[in-house]
Amino acid sequence: MTLGQPSAHSLTRAQAAIERHARLVPDFPSPGIAFKDLTPVLADADGLDAVVDALARACDGAYLVAGIDARGFLLGGAVARQLGTGLVAVRKGGKLPPPVIGVDYALEYGTARLEIPADGLDLAGRRVAVIDDVLATGGTLVAASQLLHRAGAHVHTIAVIMELAGFTGREAIRSGIGPAVQVHTLCEG
């Protein structure tokens, strides 16, 4: 079974909702950066429905959905419900009781850690789709995918709302996870 692809209609609907509701915040988080805030898209019932529908179509065929702390939880939970699957919450380091499986990874300004429970999750051989809101450098998505792989899962797709132009996220995913993983984005920002 292969994972899905958003239909032209679902993709167009999601893109229209993002265009209508996302707000541009100049000079955030630092001067010269134009931050595209997706919160208003998710706060609109039709916008949330359109985004979740398109992401779910991209993840069709997954046994589980993994949402990355924190906005990926919102999206991942909704996508998992639509697909009738379970959800794996990929948490920031230190948020889960032991034992955990963790992975440290580099950020532009330091390091971070992602974790999942070491007990209670049967991920061995499971097809997992990873969900987050934005793809920029790809570091967090690669780390989450490597963490799930370490737990025995097979990450076959990554789906995000927005891919930031001018960043090397897709390249990082190809080199960090491999070319076989499908990367789906609903729009560029």
C-alpha positions in Angstrom: 0.0 0.0 0.0 1.4 3.4 -0.8 0.5 6.6 0.9 -1.8 9.1 -0.6 -1.7 12.4 -2.4 -4.1 15.3 -1.7 -6.7 15.7 -4.5 -6.5 18.9 -6.5 -9.8 20.0 -4.9 -8.6 19.4 -1.3 -5.3 21.1 -2.0 -7.0 24.1 -3.6 -9.4 24.3 -0.8 -6.6 24.2 1.8 -4.5 26.8 0.0 -7.5 29.2 -0.3 -8.1 28.9 3.5 -4.5 29.6 4.2 -4.5 32.6 1.9 -7.7 33.9 3.5 -6.8 33.5 7.1 -3.0 33.4 7.6 -1.6 36.6 8.9 1.8 38.1 8.1 3.7 39.4 11.1 6.7 41.6 10.2 9.9 41.5 12.2 9.0 38.4 14.2 10.8 36.5 15.8 13.6 39.0 14.9 14.0 42.1 12.6 13.8 41.3 8.9 11.8 38.1 9.4 8.2 38.0 8.0 6.4 35.4 10.1 3.3 33.7 8.6 1.0 32.9 11.5 -1.2 29.9 10.7 -3.2 30.2 14.0 -6.1 32.0 12.4 -6.4 29.3 9.8 -6.8 26.6 12.5 -9.2 28.8 14.4 -11.6 29.0 11.4 -13.8 25.8 11.3 -13.7 25.7 7.5 -10.0 26.4 7.4 -9.2 23.7 9.9 -11.4 21.3 8.0 -9.7 22.1 4.7 -6.2 21.8 6.1 -6.9 18.5 8.0 -8.6 17.0 4.9 -5.7 17.7 2.6 -3.1 16.5 5.2 -5.2 13.3 5.8 -5.3 12.6 2.1 -1.5 12.9 1.9 -1.2 10.4 4.8 -3.8 7.9 3.6 -2.4 4.4 4.2 -0.5 5.2 7.4 -1.1 2.8 10.3 -0.3 5.7 12.8 0.1 9.4 12.7 3.0 11.1 14.6 2.4 14.7 15.6 5.4 16.8 16.6 5.2 19.0 19.8 3.3 21.3 19.8 1.3 22.4 16.7 1.9 18.9 15.2 -0.2 17.6 18.1 -3.2 19.6 16.9 -2.9 18.7 13.3 -1.8 15.1 14.0 -4.7 14.4 16.3 -7.2 15.7 13.8 -5.6 13.8 10.9 -5.4 10.5 12.9 -9.1 10.8 13.8 -10.1 11.4 10.1 -8.0 8.4 9.1 -9.2 6.2 11.9 -5.6 5.6 13.2 -3.8 6.2 16.5 -1.6 9.1 17.3 2.0 9.1 18.5 2.9 12.4 20.3 6.5 13.2 19.7 7.4 15.3 22.7 10.1 17.8 23.5 12.7 16.4 25.8 11.9 16.2 29.5 8.1 16.1 29.1 7.6 12.4 29.5 8.3 10.1 32.4 11.0 7.4 31.9 11.8 5.2 30.2 11.9 7.1 26.9 13.5 6.8 23.5 15.1 10.1 22.6 17.2 11.8 19.9 19.2 15.0 20.2 19.5 17.2 17.1 21.1 20.5 16.1 19.2 23.8 15.7 20.5 27.0 14.2 21.1 28.3 17.7 21.8 25.2 19.8 20.5 21.7 20.3 17.1 20.2 21.2 15.7 16.8 22.1 12.6 14.8 21.0 11.3 11.8 22.9 8.6 9.1 22.8 7.7 6.6 25.5 10.0 3.5 25.4 7.1 1.3 26.8 3.5 0.9 25.7 3.9 1.7 22.0 4.2 -1.1 19.5 5.8 0.7 16.5 7.7 -2.3 15.1 7.1 -2.4 11.4 4.3 0.1 11.5 3.9 2.6 8.7 3.9 6.1 10.2 3.1 9.5 8.7 4.8 12.5 10.5 2.8 15.7 10.7 3.9 19.2 11.6 2.9 22.8 10.7 6.0 24.1 8.9 9.0 22.7 7.0 12.1 25.1 7.1 15.5 23.5 7.8 14.0 20.1 8.3 15.9 19.4 11.5 12.9 18.7 13.7 11.2 16.5 11.0 14.4 14.5 10.4 14.9 14.0 14.2 11.3 12.9 14.7 11.6 10.5 11.8 14.9 9.1 13.1 13.4 8.7 16.5 10.4 6.7 15.1 12.8 4.6 13.1 14.8 3.9 16.2 11.6 2.6 17.8 11.0 0.3 14.8 8.6 2.3 12.7 8.8 3.0 9.0 8.2 6.6 8.2 6.9 6.8 4.7 5.5 10.3 4.5 5.9 13.8 6.0 3.1 16.2 5.7 3.1 19.9 6.7 0.9 22.9 6.0 3.7 25.2 4.8 7.2 24.9 3.4 9.3 28.0 3.8 10.9 29.2 0.6 14.7 29.6 0.7 15.3 26.8 3.2 16.9 23.4 2.7 14.3 21.3 4.5 13.6 18.8 1.6 17.3 18.3 1.1 17.8 17.6 4.8 15.0 15.1 4.7 16.5 13.3 1.7 19.9 13.1 3.3 18.7 12.4 6.8 15.9 9.9 6.1 16.3 8.9 2.5 14.7 9.6 -0.8 11.9 7.2 -0.4 10.0 9.3 2.1 7.2 11.3 0.5 7.1 15.0 1.5 3.7 16.8 1.1 3.3 20.5 1.7 0.1 22.4 1.2 1.7 25.7 0.3 4.9 27.8 0.3 5.5 30.7 2.5 
